[in-house]
Amino acid sequence: MHSKMTNQAEHHNFMRVALAWQGSVTPRILRGVVLCSVYTFTVFYIDAHYYKLPRFAVTPFEYTGAILGLVLGFRTNAGHERWWEARKLWGAITNQIRNMLVMTWHYGEENLAWRWEMTKWLVTFAYASKASLRMQTDFEEIATWLSADEISDLKKTPHAPLFVSSKIASLLDTAKNRQQIDLFLFTEFEKQRSALMESIGGCERIVKTPMPLVYAIKTRRFILLYLLLLPFSLLDEAGTFAPFIAFLVAYPLLSVDRIGLELQNPFAKQNLSHLPLDTLCEGINNNARMMQK
């Protein structure tokens, strides 16, 4: 199921979005929400049929709920910042590759074989970056660009983007030594190549630097205590509706917490609302084909 999951834009129809199942965190938190309702029902049943349980006033939970909302808001905002930074970095990668494609076909060495090699490795950089960030080694998508030996070498290398960047640098060095590109153009190419490595480095920083675990521990411990104690404030106030109210309280709390988790790694395809790297790479591929015509 994860392999077919795609990040989709929001639909204009309110009800269609409100009732959407695919792309929602609901399937991933439903078990916890149902468990909370069952727990609340158990508390109510024991209180009604066996012995009276202690009661808590509702007011403290109202204040605590507001604080919990702020904590969850911080968690979600932190996740969104990582997601948006990742999108900006991939926008930079896309533009840098496009710039180098234009420079290759309009200002670079007139040798078509050299231009084709540069184009091939520029396209490969995008796919290699995607695979590296997703910790994959499948490069069949670019089999039309690379030979079997080149794909094999790419799979063996410990850092695919660096391997490809080295290939690009070698091609630039060859063109400079042949005096097919002047020093100014070589410098401009190098600026773009260096910027590519900085962009992929920024993406790797996001992947390899998770949010501090202490935030997740404290936030989820807060949610757990809140949901464990909440039924004791509903025994007199809600009666038989207590399990339903617990469901309504648990659903948004667990949903927002899960959204914050899903946004932390915007590259992982199994995560909801991941960046559409497949689409971005396909766009670069199409741009390269267009430049070759």
N, C-alpha and C positions, 0 to 999 in steps of 0.2 A: 504493500500500500504506500509506503514511504517513497518509493521510486517514482510513483506517479503523482505525488503531491506537488502542486504548483501554488505559487503565491498569486492571488487574484486581486484585481482592483475591486473597490467597493461598488456594489450595484446601486442604482438610483432608487429602486423600489424598497421602501422602508421595511415592509413585512418580509420580503424575501431575504433581506439581510438579518433582520431580527430573529427569524426562524431557521437560519442557515445552520446546517450541521457540519458539512465539510468546511474546513478552514477555521472552525471554532475550537476553543479549548474545552468545550463541554464534554466530548468523549473522554478526555484525559483527566477530568476532575469529577465526573459523574459518580464514580464509585465512592469517593470521599464524601460527596454531598449526601448520597443515599445512606452511607454509614452513619453520618451525623444525625439524620432523621430517625434511623433505627435506634440509635443510642438514646435520643430524646424520647422516643416512644417507650423504650425500656424503663427509663427514669420515671415517666408518667405512670406506667403500668405498675411498677413496684410501689409508687406512692399511693396509688388508688386501691390496690388489692392486698398489700402486705403490711407495710408500715410507713408512717409519714417521714418524708425526707426533709432536710433543712431547706429553708427558703432564702433567697437573696432578693434584695430590692432591685428594681429595673434600672433605677437612676445611675448607679455606677457603670452599668453596661452601656448606657447611652454615652457617657463621657469617654469610656474606654474605647467604644466603637469609633468615635471621632479621631482619637489618637491613632488607632489602628489604621484608619483610612489614610492618615498622613504618612505613616510608615510604609504602607503599600504603595502610595503615590510616589514616594521617593524611589522605591524599588523599580517600579514601572518606568519612571523617568530616566533612571540610570540605564535601564535596558534599551530604551528608545534612543538615548544618546549614542550608545554603542552601535545600534542598527543604522542610525543616520550617518555616523562617521564612516561606517563601512561602505554605505552607498556613495558618499562623496569620494572616497578613495577609489572605488571602482569606476566612478565617473571620470576621475583623473586618468586611470589606466586606459580607459576607452579613448579619451581625447589624445593622450600621449601616443598611443599606437596609431591613431588616425593621422596625427601630425607626421609621424615617421613614414607612414605609407605615402603621404603626399610628397614629402621630401625625397623619398626613394624614387618615385616615378616621374618627378618633375625636375629635381635638381641633382639626383644621385648619378652614379656611374651609368653610362649609356649601355653597358653590357647587359643584355636581357637576362642572361643566366644569373648575374649578380643581383639584379632587381628581383628576380623570382625567388632567389634564396633569401633575400632580406624579407620579402613579403611572407614567405613560408614561416620563417622563424618569428616574425612579429605576430602572426596569427597564432602560432604555437604558444607564444608567451601567454596569451589570454587563457587558452585551454590548460596550460601547465599551471597557471596561477589558480584557476578554479579547482583543478585536481588536488593541488597541494593544500589548499585551504580546507577541502573536504576530506583530506587524507585518503585519496584514491589514487590508483595507478592505471586507470582505464583511459587509453588515448585513442580508442577506435573512432571517435568523432573526427579526428584529423588524419585518418588513414589516407585520405585523398591528397594530403599535403606531404606527409612523411613516408619514407621507405620503411620496410619491416625492421631493418637494422637500426634506423633512427628511433623508431618507436621503442625498440628493445633497450637502446641506450637511455632513453628518457625514463623508462620504467625502473632502470637500475640505479639511476642517480638519486642521492639522498635529498636533493633540493632541486626540483624540476625548473622553477623560475630562474634560479641562478645558472643552471646548465644552459638554458635558452639564451639568457642575457650574455653569457660568455660567447655563444655562437654569433650573436649579433655584433658584439665587440670585435670578434675576429674578422667578420666581413667588413666592418668599418675600417679596421686597421689595414686590411688588404687593399681596399679602395684608396686609402690615403697614401700607402706606399707606392701604388701605381700612379699616383698623382691624378686619379680620376675624380677625386673630390678635394677641394682646397681646405686649408686649415680652418677657415671660418665655418664652412659647412660641416666639417668633421666635428668641430666644437658644438655646433647646434645639435647634431645627431647625438653626441655624447650627453648633452644636457637632458635630452628626452629619455635616453636609455637609463641614465642615473635616476631620473624622476620616476621611471617605471619601478626600479628597485626600491625607491623610497616608499612608493605607494603600496607595493606588495609587503614591504616591511611593516607598514602601518596596519595592514590587514592581519598580518601574523601577530602583531601586538595584541589585537583584539581577541584572536583565537587563543593565544597562549597566556593571556592574563585575565582569568575569570574574575568576576566580582568577589570581593572578600567573603569567605565562607561565614564569617561571624554575622554578616547581615542576614544571610539566609537562615542561620540557626535562630537568631533572636526573633526574626519576623515570624517564622513558622512556629516557634515555641509560643509566641504571643497569640497567634491564631488558634493553636491547639488549646491553650488554657481558656481562651475566650469561649470556644465552642464546647468545651467540656463543662464549663460552669454555667453557660447560658440556660440550659434546661431548668435549672433550679430557680431561675427568676421567672420562668414561664408557667410554673405549675398552677399558680393561682390566677395569673393574668390571662393566660391563653387556654388553659384546660386541654380539651381534646385536640385543639388546633396547634398545640405546641410542636408536634413533629413537622407540620407544614411550615410554621414560622421558622423553625430551625433550618429547614430546607432553603427558604428564601434568604436567610442570613448567611448560611454557609456558601451558597452558590456564588454570590459576588465576591466574597472574601477569597475563596479558593481560586476563582477565575482570575482575579487581578494578580494574585500571587503567581499563578501559572503563566500569565502573560509576561510578567517580569522575567521569568525563567526562560521562556521561549525567545525573547528578544536578545538575550545575552550573547548567543552565537548566531549571528545573522547569515552565516555561510552554510551551516549544516542543513542539508536538504530535508532531514526528518523533522526539523523544527518548523512550526507554523510561521507564516510571514517571513520566510527566509528570502534573501535577495535572489532575484531571478538571474543567476549567473549563466544558466543555459541560454537564456534569451540574449543576454549581453554578449556572450561569446559568439552566438550565431550572427548577431548584428555586425561584429567585427569581421567575421568570416565573409559576410556579404559585401562589406565595404572593400575588403581586399580583392574579391572577385571583380568588383566594379572597377577598381583601379587598373586591373590587368587588361581590361577591354580596350 
